[in-house]
Each structure stands twice: as structure tokens, then as C-alpha cells.
Amino acid sequence: MIKDKITALIRKEDNPNRKKIENMVFTVLLLVITLFVVKNIFKTGNKAEISPKLQTDVQIEKIAEERNIEKELEEILSQIKGVDEVKVLITYSETQRVVPLYNENSSRSSTEEKDNDGGERFIENTDVNKEVVSDSNQNPITEKIVYPKMEGAIIIAKGAENIAVKEKIINAVEAATGLAVHKIQVFEMKGE
């Protein structure tokens, strides 16, 4: 019905509104195409921004569960002869980071210009395009996980008043963490 009316209006050559109607139809079509393009651009942009953040948080939580050094040290140190109960605290200099894999393209162009007055100009342009590489589900692919750097350790243990036991604890923590001996402090746990 509407289509028929528009067609009838356009076919009438003596109609003074014909040009207005053609412009209006063209404007509506252009608006629909523009909205479609803008919607697709923002839809793609949101996936790239949100997905890596969510994926990174999930990966960090999994790693935290898998790699709890303090609990592992408590279990191992409690197996040393003369040590009964142990509590371990490790301090870190920074937090753990997940580094995504990037697809990087770069291009370089240089131009050398000389003018008639003897002046010279050298222009160099470098263009770098860096994209996060994702799998088929739009989750970023991890290149590496940077674990936080350990700064020190405090161990409280029953039996640590014995010098030989204390030395065994320090040696075990040094071997497991790579910390220097002066960054490992061992104290006797108070009795209950």
C-alpha cells in the first residue's frame, strides 16, 4: 500500500514534490546503511575489549589455585624432622600478569627532500599495528604468564628454636623459592 503510493508519486512527472520524495527515500536508505555499519563496528570492538579482560581474570584465578606456594611450603616444611606446625608468608613485589599473544605488523617509510635553496629534509614514518590473537571463541591466546617476583619469606614453626631445624627450614625455603638467605626469616611458633 505504501509502496504503491510512493511509486505513484514518483511516476507523476508533473508532481512538484517528486524531488523531495526522492531525496527523502535516499536519505532513509543512507541512514539504514549507516546504522548497520556502525552497529557492526561497535559490536566487533566490544568483543576485542571485553573478552581479553574476562579471559585474563579467569586465567589468573586458575593459576592462583594451581600455584599456591605458601601452602605447598607449609606441607613440605611440616615433613622435616623436628618441625611440627608451620605457617608461611611470602611477600611479592608485583602482581601476576598474563601476556596475550599479539599479531604485530609494522611498516616504515622514509622520504628525503631537497629544495632549490639547498635545504634538506629527511622524513621517516613508522606505522605499527598490534592485535591480540584470539581463538575461535574470541578468547585471547596466552603467550606467557609472568609470575610475581618473590621478595621475602617469613616462616613460623614449632621446633624452630633448635638451630639445626631452623637451618634446615631456611635451606628448604631457599631451594624452593630461590630467595637469598637474608630474605628468609624463621621464628619459633608460640605454644598454645
MDAnalysis code that builds the backbone (N, CA, C; Angstrom):
import MDAnalysis as mda
import numpy as np

u = mda.Universe.empty(576, n_residues=192, atom_resindex=np.repeat(np.arange(192), 3), trajectory=True)
u.add_TopologyAttr("name", ["N", "CA", "C"] * 192)
u.add_TopologyAttr("resid", np.arange(1, 193))
u.add_TopologyAttr("resname", ["MET", "ILE", "LYS", "ASP", "LYS", "ILE", "THR", "ALA", "LEU", "ILE", "ARG", "LYS", "GLU", "ASP", "ASN", "PRO", "ASN", "ARG", "LYS", "LYS", "ILE", "GLU", "ASN", "MET", "VAL", "PHE", "THR", "VAL", "LEU", "LEU", "LEU", "VAL", "ILE", "THR", "LEU", "PHE", "VAL", "VAL", "LYS", "ASN", "ILE", "PHE", "LYS", "THR", "GLY", "ASN", "LYS", "ALA", "GLU", "ILE", "SER", "PRO", "LYS", "LEU", "GLN", "THR", "ASP", "VAL", "GLN", "ILE", "GLU", "LYS", "ILE", "ALA", "GLU", "GLU", "ARG", "ASN", "ILE", "GLU", "LYS", "GLU", "LEU", "GLU", "GLU", "ILE", "LEU", "SER", "GLN", "ILE", "LYS", "GLY", "VAL", "ASP", "GLU", "VAL", "LYS", "VAL", "LEU", "ILE", "THR", "TYR", "SER", "GLU", "THR", "GLN", "ARG", "VAL", "VAL", "PRO", "LEU", "TYR", "ASN", "GLU", "ASN", "SER", "SER", "ARG", "SER", "SER", "THR", "GLU", "GLU", "LYS", "ASP", "ASN", "ASP", "GLY", "GLY", "GLU", "ARG", "PHE", "ILE", "GLU", "ASN", "THR", "ASP", "VAL", "ASN", "LYS", "GLU", "VAL", "VAL", "SER", "ASP", "SER", "ASN", "GLN", "ASN", "PRO", "ILE", "THR", "GLU", "LYS", "ILE", "VAL", "TYR", "PRO", "LYS", "MET", "GLU", "GLY", "ALA", "ILE", "ILE", "ILE", "ALA", "LYS", "GLY", "ALA", "GLU", "ASN", "ILE", "ALA", "VAL", "LYS", "GLU", "LYS", "ILE", "ILE", "ASN", "ALA", "VAL", "GLU", "ALA", "ALA", "THR", "GLY", "LEU", "ALA", "VAL", "HIS", "LYS", "ILE", "GLN", "VAL", "PHE", "GLU", "MET", "LYS", "GLY", "GLU"])
u.atoms.positions = np.array([
    [0.811, -1.181, 0.000],
    [0.000, 0.000, 0.000],
    [0.865, 1.260, 0.000],
    [1.794, 1.348, 0.945],
    [2.694, 2.495, 0.997],
    [3.611, 2.492, -0.218],
    [4.053, 1.301, -0.586],
    [4.921, 1.175, -1.750],
    [4.216, 1.678, -3.010],
    [2.959, 1.353, -3.141],
    [2.192, 1.787, -4.301],
    [2.054, 3.303, -4.343],
    [1.835, 3.902, -3.178],
    [1.698, 5.358, -3.125],
    [3.002, 6.051, -3.489],
    [4.135, 5.515, -2.981],
    [5.437, 6.104, -3.299],
    [5.719, 5.961, -4.784],
    [5.410, 4.803, -5.346],
    [5.626, 4.573, -6.770],
    [4.755, 5.521, -7.600],
    [3.531, 5.713, -7.198],
    [2.636, 6.610, -7.924],
    [3.123, 8.044, -7.867],
    [3.613, 8.464, -6.706],
    [4.107, 9.826, -6.571],
    [5.356, 10.055, -7.425],
    [6.232, 9.058, -7.477],
    [7.465, 9.191, -8.251],
    [7.159, 9.209, -9.745],
    [6.183, 8.456, -10.215],
    [5.870, 8.350, -11.642],
    [5.215, 9.617, -12.188],
    [4.559, 10.334, -11.355],
    [3.921, 11.561, -11.828],
    [4.999, 12.594, -12.110],
    [5.140, 12.940, -13.363],
    [6.187, 13.884, -13.738],
    [5.794, 15.319, -13.432],
    [4.547, 15.587, -13.372],
    [4.124, 16.948, -13.119],
    [4.014, 17.258, -11.620],
    [4.371, 16.284, -10.769],
    [4.288, 16.464, -9.327],
    [5.475, 17.310, -8.856],
    [5.216, 18.468, -8.211],
    [6.318, 19.325, -7.745],
    [7.049, 18.727, -6.536],
    [6.472, 17.752, -5.842],
    [7.092, 17.141, -4.657],
    [7.952, 15.931, -5.005],
    [8.067, 15.597, -6.250],
    [8.815, 14.405, -6.666],
    [10.260, 14.439, -6.179],
    [10.927, 15.540, -6.340],
    [12.326, 15.667, -5.932],
    [12.461, 15.506, -4.411],
    [11.522, 16.059, -3.657],
    [11.542, 15.930, -2.200],
    [11.396, 14.471, -1.779],
    [10.510, 13.764, -2.431],
    [10.270, 12.358, -2.093],
    [11.494, 11.513, -2.429],
    [12.092, 11.757, -3.579],
    [13.312, 11.018, -3.956],
    [14.422, 11.268, -2.940],
    [14.590, 12.514, -2.538],
    [15.621, 12.850, -1.535],
    [15.329, 12.195, -0.193],
    [14.054, 12.135, 0.182],
    [13.683, 11.526, 1.449],
    [13.947, 10.018, 1.434],
    [13.608, 9.348, 0.336],
    [13.857, 7.910, 0.218],
    [15.358, 7.631, 0.241],
    [16.117, 8.426, -0.474],
    [17.571, 8.264, -0.491],
    [18.151, 8.467, 0.911],
    [17.666, 9.464, 1.638],
    [18.147, 9.744, 2.996],
    [17.822, 8.590, 3.941],
    [16.639, 8.027, 3.837],
    [16.252, 6.903, 4.697],
    [17.138, 5.694, 4.409],
    [17.373, 5.394, 3.139],
    [18.255, 4.272, 2.783],
    [19.675, 4.491, 3.304],
    [20.175, 5.704, 3.141],
    [21.526, 6.017, 3.628],
    [21.605, 5.880, 5.147],
    [20.566, 6.298, 5.845],
    [20.528, 6.188, 7.306],
    [20.523, 4.731, 7.752],
    [19.755, 3.880, 7.101],
    [19.693, 2.453, 7.445],
    [21.054, 1.799, 7.226],
    [21.703, 2.089, 6.124],
    [23.036, 1.516, 5.836],
    [24.049, 1.999, 6.865],
    [24.014, 3.278, 7.199],
    [24.947, 3.829, 8.191],
    [24.749, 3.169, 9.554],
    [23.504, 3.012, 9.976],
    [23.242, 2.360, 11.269],
    [23.749, 0.920, 11.285],
    [23.558, 0.209, 10.181],
    [24.035, -1.166, 10.093],
    [25.563, -1.235, 10.222],
    [26.265, -0.356, 9.523],
    [27.732, -0.344, 9.565],
    [28.231, 0.024, 10.955],
    [27.645, 1.053, 11.557],
    [28.069, 1.486, 12.896],
    [27.827, 0.381, 13.926],
    [26.692, -0.292, 13.823],
    [26.383, -1.384, 14.754],
    [27.431, -2.482, 14.665],
    [27.836, -2.865, 13.467],
    [28.845, -3.920, 13.292],
    [30.214, -3.494, 13.771],
    [30.565, -2.239, 13.591],
    [31.874, -1.759, 14.059],
    [31.940, -1.829, 15.572],
    [30.922, -1.325, 16.270],
    [30.939, -1.331, 17.730],
    [30.778, -2.731, 18.292],
    [30.072, -3.571, 17.606],
    [29.920, -4.952, 18.056],
    [31.260, -5.663, 18.046],
    [32.046, -5.502, 17.004],
    [33.374, -6.111, 16.902],
    [34.317, -5.513, 17.931],
    [34.245, -4.193, 18.138],
    [35.121, -3.528, 19.105],
    [34.877, -4.002, 20.515],
    [33.630, -4.231, 20.904],
    [33.322, -4.684, 22.258],
    [33.877, -6.065, 22.524],
    [33.836, -6.959, 21.564],
    [34.389, -8.298, 21.756],
    [35.875, -8.223, 22.041],
    [36.585, -7.384, 21.325],
    [38.036, -7.288, 21.496],
    [38.394, -6.679, 22.843],
    [37.535, -5.766, 23.353],
    [37.871, -5.117, 24.607],
    [37.446, -5.943, 25.818],
    [36.294, -6.558, 25.777],
    [35.765, -7.248, 26.944],
    [36.364, -8.646, 27.081],
    [36.443, -9.364, 26.015],
    [36.876, -10.750, 26.068],
    [38.258, -10.952, 26.699],
    [39.313, -10.177, 26.314],
    [40.617, -10.401, 26.941],
    [40.595, -10.158, 28.441],
    [39.848, -9.167, 28.898],
    [39.794, -8.870, 30.323],
    [39.166, -10.034, 31.087],
    [38.034, -10.530, 30.600],
    [37.377, -11.638, 31.275],
    [38.246, -12.881, 31.247],
    [38.854, -13.153, 30.112],
    [39.715, -14.327, 29.975],
    [40.912, -14.211, 30.906],
    [41.497, -13.023, 31.009],
    [42.656, -12.823, 31.870],
    [42.289, -13.070, 33.321],
    [41.138, -12.569, 33.767],
    [40.708, -12.786, 35.150],
    [40.523, -14.269, 35.449],
    [39.927, -14.993, 34.529],
    [39.715, -16.431, 34.715],
    [41.054, -17.157, 34.787],
    [41.992, -16.797, 33.917],
    [43.298, -17.442, 33.922],
    [44.047, -17.162, 35.221],
    [43.971, -15.942, 35.722],
    [44.664, -15.599, 36.967],
    [44.084, -16.398, 38.130],
    [42.756, -16.548, 38.175],
    [42.145, -17.331, 39.240],
    [42.583, -18.793, 39.184],
    [42.648, -19.364, 37.977],
    [43.079, -20.755, 37.824],
    [44.522, -20.919, 38.283],
    [45.368, -19.981, 37.914],
    [46.778, -20.064, 38.280],
    [46.942, -19.929, 39.788],
    [46.162, -19.034, 40.398],
    [46.245, -18.850, 41.848],
    [45.879, -20.139, 42.574],
    [44.892, -20.864, 42.048],
    [44.505, -22.126, 42.657],
    [45.605, -23.177, 42.458],
    [46.180, -23.219, 41.260],
    [47.175, -24.236, 40.941],
    [48.513, -23.977, 41.638],
    [48.863, -22.713, 41.828],
    [50.204, -22.364, 42.278],
    [50.133, -21.601, 43.604],
    [49.871, -22.306, 44.670],
    [49.848, -21.684, 45.976],
    [51.100, -22.136, 46.726],
    [52.164, -21.401, 46.556],
    [53.475, -21.772, 47.096],
    [53.464, -21.813, 48.619],
    [52.741, -20.901, 49.229],
    [52.721, -20.874, 50.689],
    [52.183, -22.189, 51.255],
    [51.073, -22.667, 50.701],
    [50.500, -23.941, 51.179],
    [51.439, -25.105, 50.891],
    [52.033, -25.093, 49.694],
    [52.972, -26.170, 49.350],
    [54.162, -26.187, 50.308],
    [54.702, -25.012, 50.618],
    [55.832, -24.944, 51.553],
    [55.419, -25.405, 52.948],
    [54.237, -25.029, 53.391],
    [53.767, -25.476, 54.709],
    [53.708, -26.992, 54.777],
    [53.199, -27.617, 53.716],
    [53.131, -29.082, 53.690],
    [54.520, -29.707, 53.697],
    [55.420, -29.188, 52.892],
    [56.776, -29.760, 52.800],
    [57.565, -29.530, 54.076],
    [57.510, -28.308, 54.603],
    [58.292, -27.995, 55.804],
    [57.787, -28.781, 57.013],
    [56.505, -29.082, 57.070],
    [55.988, -29.850, 58.204],
    [56.497, -31.295, 58.184],
    [57.058, -31.731, 57.054],
    [57.615, -33.081, 56.949],
    [59.062, -33.173, 57.442],
    [59.692, -32.018, 57.695],
    [61.082, -32.009, 58.183],
    [61.095, -32.504, 59.628],
    [62.075, -33.346, 59.934],
    [62.207, -33.894, 61.287],
    [62.461, -32.760, 62.278],
    [61.637, -32.698, 63.315],
    [61.765, -31.670, 64.344],
    [60.784, -30.520, 64.151],
    [60.102, -30.463, 63.019],
    [59.123, -29.402, 62.770],
    [57.731, -30.000, 62.929],
    [56.914, -29.363, 63.778],
    [55.575, -29.876, 63.999],
    [54.525, -29.093, 63.208],
    [54.374, -27.823, 63.500],
    [53.365, -26.998, 62.850],
    [54.061, -25.825, 62.176],
    [53.595, -25.440, 60.972],
    [54.272, -24.399, 60.196],
    [53.257, -23.445, 59.589],
    [53.604, -22.160, 59.569],
    [52.866, -21.124, 58.841],
    [53.881, -20.370, 57.988],
    [53.517, -20.118, 56.707],
    [54.428, -19.461, 55.772],
    [53.753, -18.231, 55.193],
    [54.509, -17.130, 55.107],
    [54.064, -15.912, 54.440],
    [55.146, -15.519, 53.442],
    [54.746, -15.335, 52.183],
    [55.684, -14.885, 51.153],
    [55.201, -13.537, 50.647],
    [56.118, -12.585, 50.550],
    [55.770, -11.266, 50.015],
    [56.258, -11.168, 48.575],
    [55.494, -10.416, 47.786],
    [55.784, -10.266, 46.360],
    [55.945, -8.792, 46.015],
    [56.727, -8.525, 44.967],
    [56.967, -7.145, 44.550],
    [55.880, -6.619, 43.629],
    [55.176, -7.478, 42.933],
    [54.132, -7.063, 41.994],
    [53.122, -8.179, 41.860],
    [52.089, -7.948, 41.103],
    [51.098, -8.986, 40.895],
    [51.428, -9.779, 39.635],
    [50.775, -10.874, 39.487],
    [50.983, -11.760, 38.343],
    [50.294, -11.181, 37.108],
    [50.915, -11.348, 35.930],
    [50.364, -10.824, 34.683],
    [50.250, -11.930, 33.652],
    [49.176, -11.873, 32.883],
    [49.000, -12.774, 31.752],
    [49.258, -11.944, 30.499],
    [50.228, -12.357, 29.695],
    [50.593, -11.625, 28.488],
    [49.968, -12.334, 27.291],
    [49.039, -11.647, 26.590],
    [48.424, -12.283, 25.427],
    [49.379, -12.301, 24.235],
    [49.088, -13.161, 23.289],
    [49.869, -13.254, 22.061],
    [49.381, -12.171, 21.109],
    [50.317, -11.422, 20.523],
    [49.974, -10.334, 19.617],
    [50.409, -10.665, 18.195],
    [49.624, -10.215, 17.247],
    [49.984, -10.250, 15.839],
    [50.393, -8.825, 15.507],
    [51.671, -8.627, 15.210],
    [52.182, -7.285, 15.020],
    [52.661, -7.088, 13.592],
    [52.152, -6.031, 12.967],
    [52.581, -5.645, 11.629],
    [53.163, -4.246, 11.715],
    [54.293, -4.043, 11.091],
    [54.872, -2.708, 11.087],
    [55.360, -2.372, 9.687],
    [55.293, -1.103, 9.386],
    [55.797, -0.630, 8.100],
    [56.574, 0.658, 8.334],
    [57.570, 0.863, 7.528],
    [58.429, 2.036, 7.677],
    [58.598, 2.666, 6.300],
    [58.474, 3.972, 6.261],
    [58.721, 4.690, 5.014],
    [59.579, 5.901, 5.316],
    [60.434, 6.226, 4.386],
    [61.294, 7.391, 4.579],
    [61.318, 8.203, 3.292],
    [61.396, 9.507, 3.473],
    [61.414, 10.435, 2.349],
    [62.535, 11.437, 2.569],
    [63.300, 11.683, 1.513],
    [64.361, 12.685, 1.580],
    [64.038, 13.743, 0.538],
    [63.951, 14.985, 0.992],
    [63.605, 16.080, 0.103],
    [64.712, 17.117, 0.092],
    [64.940, 17.691, -1.083],
    [65.902, 18.793, -1.231],
    [65.190, 19.908, -1.976],
    [65.307, 21.126, -1.449],
    [64.686, 22.249, -2.148],
    [65.729, 23.021, -2.963],
    [65.278, 24.003, -3.694],
    [66.155, 24.762, -4.590],
    [67.145, 25.637, -3.839],
    [66.865, 25.960, -2.588],
    [67.749, 26.821, -1.797],
    [68.853, 26.033, -1.093],
    [68.936, 24.738, -1.280],
    [69.978, 23.923, -0.666],
    [69.565, 23.273, 0.640],
    [68.324, 23.469, 1.063],
    [67.835, 22.853, 2.295],
    [67.489, 21.394, 2.080],
    [67.697, 20.611, 3.102],
    [67.388, 19.184, 3.030],
    [66.451, 18.806, 4.164],
    [65.575, 17.866, 3.874],
    [64.664, 17.387, 4.889],
    [64.555, 15.871, 4.748],
    [64.646, 15.187, 5.884],
    [64.521, 13.722, 5.904],
    [63.344, 13.372, 6.803],
    [62.345, 12.705, 6.237],
    [61.142, 12.335, 6.986],
    [61.064, 10.813, 7.050],
    [60.877, 10.310, 8.278],
    [60.755, 8.863, 8.456],
    [59.476, 8.573, 9.230],
    [58.637, 7.721, 8.667],
    [57.376, 7.333, 9.305],
    [57.405, 5.848, 9.628],
    [56.969, 5.511, 10.829],
    [56.850, 4.118, 11.238],
    [55.414, 3.889, 11.688],
    [54.788, 2.856, 11.137],
    [53.414, 2.521, 11.474],
    [53.398, 1.110, 12.053],
    [52.905, 0.969, 13.293],
    [52.845, -0.330, 13.951],
    [51.383, -0.658, 14.247],
    [50.954, -1.838, 13.840],
    [49.606, -2.317, 14.101],
    [49.712, -3.568, 14.967],
    [49.131, -3.521, 16.164],
    [49.249, -4.619, 17.118],
    [47.852, -5.116, 17.478],
    [47.577, -6.418, 17.229],
    [46.279, -7.029, 17.514],
    [46.465, -8.234, 18.421],
    [45.532, -8.415, 19.351],
    [45.539, -9.604, 20.205],
    [45.056, -10.788, 19.366],
    [45.783, -11.897, 19.399],
    [45.397, -13.104, 18.669],
    [44.397, -13.875, 19.517],
    [43.260, -14.235, 18.905],
    [42.197, -14.927, 19.625],
    [41.929, -16.283, 18.995],
    [41.365, -17.182, 19.797],
    [40.968, -18.485, 19.265],
    [39.579, -18.372, 18.632],
    [38.990, -19.483, 18.266],
    [37.707, -19.464, 17.560],
    [36.556, -18.929, 18.420],
    [36.701, -18.944, 19.745],
    [35.671, -18.420, 20.647],
    [35.938, -16.982, 21.068],
    [36.844, -16.312, 20.378],
    [37.230, -14.921, 20.657],
    [37.920, -14.755, 22.006],
    [38.529, -15.819, 22.538],
    [39.325, -15.733, 23.758],
    [40.770, -15.516, 23.360],
    [41.466, -14.596, 24.036],
    [42.849, -14.339, 23.649],
    [43.744, -15.545, 23.946],
    [44.712, -15.758, 23.081],
    [45.685, -16.829, 23.265],
    [46.818, -16.270, 24.116],
    [47.192, -17.009, 25.151],
    [48.210, -16.546, 26.083],
    [49.601, -16.883, 25.566],
    [50.469, -15.862, 25.526],
    [51.862, -16.070, 25.135],
    [52.665, -16.571, 26.325],
    [52.486, -15.899, 27.466],
    [53.191, -16.313, 28.677],
    [52.496, -15.742, 29.897],
    [52.835, -16.310, 31.034],
    [52.335, -15.829, 32.314],
    [53.548, -15.363, 33.109],
    [53.525, -14.101, 33.506],
    [54.628, -13.539, 34.277],
    [54.240, -13.627, 35.745],
    [54.930, -14.519, 36.460],
    [54.637, -14.693, 37.875],
    [55.274, -13.561, 38.669],
    [54.680, -13.194, 39.784],
    [55.252, -12.110, 40.574],
    [56.591, -12.510, 41.178],
    [57.442, -11.522, 41.372],
    [58.767, -11.756, 41.942],
    [58.658, -11.818, 43.464],
    [59.221, -12.885, 44.029],
    [59.215, -13.029, 45.490],
    [60.260, -12.106, 46.092],
    [59.869, -11.427, 47.169],
    [60.779, -10.502, 47.840],
    [61.280, -11.037, 49.179],
    [60.488, -11.852, 49.847],
    [60.905, -12.353, 51.147],
    [59.943, -13.404, 51.674],
    [60.379, -14.083, 52.752],
    [59.545, -15.118, 53.349],
    [59.698, -15.087, 54.866],
    [58.555, -15.261, 55.531],
    [58.547, -15.395, 56.991],
    [57.942, -16.753, 57.295],
    [58.679, -17.536, 58.097],
    [58.216, -18.871, 58.475],
    [58.129, -18.924, 59.991],
    [56.982, -19.357, 60.483],
    [56.802, -19.569, 61.917],
    [56.560, -21.064, 62.091],
    [57.398, -21.697, 62.932],
    [57.301, -23.152, 63.067],
    [57.560, -23.578, 64.494],
    [56.834, -24.632, 64.914],
    [57.138, -25.254, 66.198],
    [58.379, -26.111, 65.988],
    [59.355, -25.914, 66.833],
    [60.618, -26.638, 66.711],
    [61.726, -25.774, 66.128],
    [61.414, -24.523, 65.762],
    [62.401, -23.642, 65.134],
    [63.405, -23.081, 66.129],
    [63.215, -23.332, 67.436],
    [64.217, -22.870, 68.406],
    [65.503, -23.664, 68.287],
    [65.416, -24.877, 67.750],
    [66.586, -25.714, 67.509],
    [67.309, -25.160, 66.269],
    [68.602, -24.838, 66.433],
    [69.401, -24.235, 65.356],
    [69.465, -25.135, 64.127],
    [69.613, -26.432, 64.306],
    [69.711, -27.363, 63.174],
    [68.399, -27.398, 62.391],
    [67.270, -27.396, 63.101],
    [65.957, -27.398, 62.445],
    [65.748, -26.088, 61.706],
    [66.132, -24.992, 62.343],
    [65.991, -23.673, 61.728],
    [66.808, -23.602, 60.432],
    [68.001, -24.136, 60.436],
    [68.858, -24.139, 59.247],
    [68.253, -24.994, 58.135],
    [67.659, -26.136, 58.512],
    [67.002, -26.986, 57.513],
    [65.824, -26.254, 56.865],
    [65.060, -25.529, 57.671],
    [63.916, -24.768, 57.145],
    [64.404, -23.696, 56.166],
    [65.433, -22.955, 56.556],
    [65.983, -21.900, 55.692],
    [66.495, -22.488, 54.386],
    [67.213, -23.594, 54.456],
    [67.746, -24.228, 53.245],
    [66.626, -24.729, 52.326],
    [65.580, -25.279, 52.923],
    [64.459, -25.778, 52.121],
    [63.733, -24.624, 51.420],
    [63.493, -23.538, 52.131],
    [62.809, -22.385, 51.537],
    [63.684, -21.741, 50.463],
    [64.975, -21.670, 50.712],
    [65.897, -21.112, 49.718],
    [65.872, -21.950, 48.435],
    [65.881, -23.265, 48.570],
    [65.871, -24.147, 47.402],
    [64.551, -24.058, 46.635],
    [63.448, -23.942, 47.357],
    [62.137, -23.935, 46.701],
    [61.807, -22.598, 46.046],
    [62.256, -21.494, 46.632],
    [61.855, -20.174, 46.142],
    [62.958, -19.423, 45.406],
    [64.202, -19.769, 45.655],
    [65.306, -19.021, 45.050],
    [65.623, -17.738, 45.798],
    [64.995, -17.525, 46.949],
    [65.269, -16.332, 47.749],
    [66.635, -16.433, 48.410],
    [67.294, -15.301, 48.571],
    [68.561, -15.261, 49.295],
    [68.291, -15.539, 50.772],
    [69.275, -16.092, 51.450],
    [69.134, -16.490, 52.857],
    [68.735, -15.314, 53.735],
    [69.277, -14.118, 53.457],
    [68.959, -12.962, 54.305],
    [67.512, -12.474, 54.112],
    [66.811, -12.999, 53.117],
    [65.407, -12.627, 52.902],
    [64.441, -13.654, 53.481],
    [64.980, -14.655, 54.178],
    [64.171, -15.695, 54.787],
    [64.318, -15.593, 56.302],
    [63.234, -15.353, 56.988],
    [63.250, -15.225, 58.445],
    [62.412, -16.355, 59.048],
    [63.018, -17.076, 60.007],
    [62.357, -18.205, 60.656],
    [62.226, -17.890, 62.141],
    [61.009, -18.107, 62.666],
    [60.742, -17.822, 64.063],
    [60.054, -19.012, 64.708],
    [60.228, -19.112, 66.020],
    [59.571, -20.162, 66.803],
    [58.113, -19.789, 66.999],
    [57.244, -20.790, 66.792],
    [55.810, -20.583, 66.998],
    [55.518, -20.646, 68.497],
    [54.698, -19.717, 68.980],
    [54.394, -19.721, 70.403],
    [53.480, -20.896, 70.738],
    [53.661, -21.432, 71.933],
    [52.863, -22.573, 72.373],
    [51.474, -22.123, 72.774],
    [50.530, -23.038, 72.632],
    [49.149, -22.687, 72.977],
    [48.754, -23.204, 74.305],
])
